[in-house]
């Protein structure tokens, strides 16, 4: 029983740290966009902050009480920040940066 309590405690501390880091990252990006498309950076920052807040609240309240639905909810959450990578790839495809070139040219 003690080993289970220790693993649950280690687990919620690690999950809380990750979710709080996602929250802080999202707030930093939303407050000070890096340039380029500022609206896109703000939207991604707000989405990351929301996801971090959502995860942190689940970890800090029901996950610590070892409620099964909290574990399921944390695993059902979408992966953080998928939009910047996909939009960057779309931009690269549109500009032809990913076009396959012949080795003879």
RALIN-V406891 format. One record per helix or strand. SS is the DSSP state (2 for helix, 1 for strand). FROM is the first residue (numbers start at 1). TO is the last residue. Records with the same first field share a line. If there is no record, write none. Layout:
SS: FROM-TO + FROM-TO
This chain:
2: 2-31 + 38-63 + 68-76 + 83-95
